[in-house]
Every structure is written in structure tokens, then in C-alpha cells.
């Protein structure tokens, strides 16, 4: 197995009057690029959605979700309507975005834009949010990389869409945000077999768990897919959504707690106007 580079970790940022967010040191150093990985703190939702639930697909109060999303947009200095997201379906589809949607959101799992002031938002609750930028070309991307999307090529599709817009792979910086990490991600042997049949190169990202279970390293696998695609600057944030109920929503934790539903974390990136 090739030795992968070590990656920087994020710091928690407290914005005056806005929700706290985590930042990638690599993306934060890029001129003209704003971003944030927002968890569950700093919003208005109640109960199991407390408090910064950004997911309109949940059973939360739509007005509360709208206010939460407006707060996230404000933290990036974007208009509420400029915070856009897709109908995520665990695919390898990436779409080019030039303006807020005028009709129904497309079914896709990644977005790319060259439009300043347009904030690309990815919603997650254990899957890996991946934000990408070529600051020189002023091209950004955002991808929803669950295991299905990562395995089927959503990260490569995002890079291809960025290239089509004018980015160059060797200039792209990628940041993998809070997601379920290996100690929390127990799977069955059938999951590993499915993965290995599709991508034998995934073998290093499985290890023994409790009893007959296996543990899967989703962010590590995303690093490998990005590296294979030619991205050399990768910042993987050491933040586990499952094990930190104060900071993050987690689908798997909600299942284990029999909660019935769950909120969504939000990762967003924008070119400064």
C-alpha cells in the first residue's frame, strides 16, 4: 500500500452572531474562497433536530430549516437564496451550476461552479462532504461521498466537471469534512465483499472490528480516490460525526438510538463576489 501524506486538521471557528463551523486550513489559505463545515450548533430547530438542521428532507419544521440555512448563508456572506443544494441520491452525477435553481433541484451528488456568490451546499449525516477548489481558475466543487458515491466515482466526476469548467487537477485542493470514521463504521463481511469485487484497491481500508464485524475507513478511501484522480493537496478533518452528538448529526447514531429521524450537517463553499 502506498504511504499517503499526512493531513491537516480543522479548527472550530466561532463567527460573531453566526453558527460555529469547522474550517479546512488548506481551503482557508486560498484567496477568494469561503467555506465551512457546519454541524448541529447555532440554529433554531428543536428536539432531535436541535439545532442547526439544514435538511429540508427531514421532518423538521420547514421554517426552522429555512432559518438555519439562512444563518449558514450569512456566515459565508451569501444571500439565503444563493445557498443551493441538489437532491442527493448517492450517485456519481456532478452538475454545473451558474445560478440558483429556477425549478426543481436536479438529482445529483456533486456541484461545480465558477459563479462568485453562489454557495454550494452538501448535506450529510455520516457520509463524507468533500469541498474542492482551484483558486487560480476560480472554480469550486462540492461532493456528497457516501460509500456508494465514492465507490461509483462521484469524486472523479466532480474533478472532471471542474476540469471542463477550466480547472487543472494539479491545482485543485480538496477538503474532506466531518463524517463517520473507521472506529465507528462497523459493517458486515458482505459489505467488504461487495466493495472488493468493485475495487480491490479498497482492501487497506477495512480492518477487524468486534466479533465478526469489519470497520471501514470512508475518509481514507476518499483520499485514495482523490489521489488516484491526480489531486495532491488533500485536507482530511479528523472529526467523527457518530461519536460526537453535541457537534454533529449522525444517521447511524439515530438508528441505534431509535430516534426515528435525524438532522443534517451542512458543508458549503463559495467564491467571494
Secondary structure, DSSP 4 states (H G I P E B T S, - for coil): -PPPPP----EEE--TTS--EEE-HHHHTSTTEEEEEE-SSS----GGGTTT---TTSSS-HHHHHHHHHHHHHHTT--GGGEE--B--S-S-EEE-SSS-SSSPPB-SEEEE--TTPEEEEEESSSEEEEEEETTTTEEEEEEE-HHHHHHTHHHHHHHHHHHHT--GGG-EEEE-SB--GGG-EE-HHHHHHHHHH-GGGGGGEEE-STT-EEE-HHHHHHHHHHHTT--EEEE---BTTT-TTT---HHHHHHTT-S----EEEEEEE--
